[in-house]
Amino acid sequence: MAKFEVYKDKRDEFRWRLLANNNQVIAVGEGYTTKAACMNGIESVQKNAPVATIDDQSQADA
């Protein structure tokens, strides 16, 4: 099962990363000054990701 992992970085900021079933990192969050803000970031991803659309702004394949 995928999971969010919350940790503190070298700058003493709270961060999250989303791990796949094989523990490979598939997404990372920005640095937050408080754990509560970090948890809110996770909640936002959980809420918005299932309904997010894909906006492909890459160049067409050659």
N, C-alpha and C positions, 0 to 999 in steps of 0.2 A: 504494500500500500504506500502511495506517495505520502510525504510528510513535509511540513514546514519545520525548519530548524532555526531557532533564535540564538544569536551569539553576540558577543562584544568584539569589536575589531581593535586594531592597534591604537586607534584614535579615541578609544573608550566610547564608541558609538554603538548603539544597538542595530543589528542588521538581521535580515532573514534570508534564507535560501530555501528553495523548493527542491526536494530530492525525489527522484523517480524510485520505483520499486527496487531497482538495482543500486540505489544510493548515489546515482550520478546526478550532479547538479543540473537542473533544467531551467531555473530562474533565480534571480537574486534581486534583493531590494536595496534601496538607498540607505544611507546612514541616518539614524534617528537619535535625537538627544535623550529621549525617554523610552522606556520599555513599553509604556502605554501607547505611544505614537507608533512604535514598531508593530504592536499587535493590531492597531487600527489599519496599518498598511496591509497586513496579512488578511484581515477581514475584508478590505476593499477588493483585493485580488480574488478572494473566494467568492465574493458577491458578483463581481463584474466579469470575470473570465468566462463563465459559461455562456454569456450572451454577447461577448465581444466579437466584432467582425474582423476580417483580415483586410488591411489596407496595404496592398503590395505596391510599394513605390520603387521597386528595383527595376532596372532596365530589362527589357525583353531579352530572352535567351538569343544568342547569336546563331 
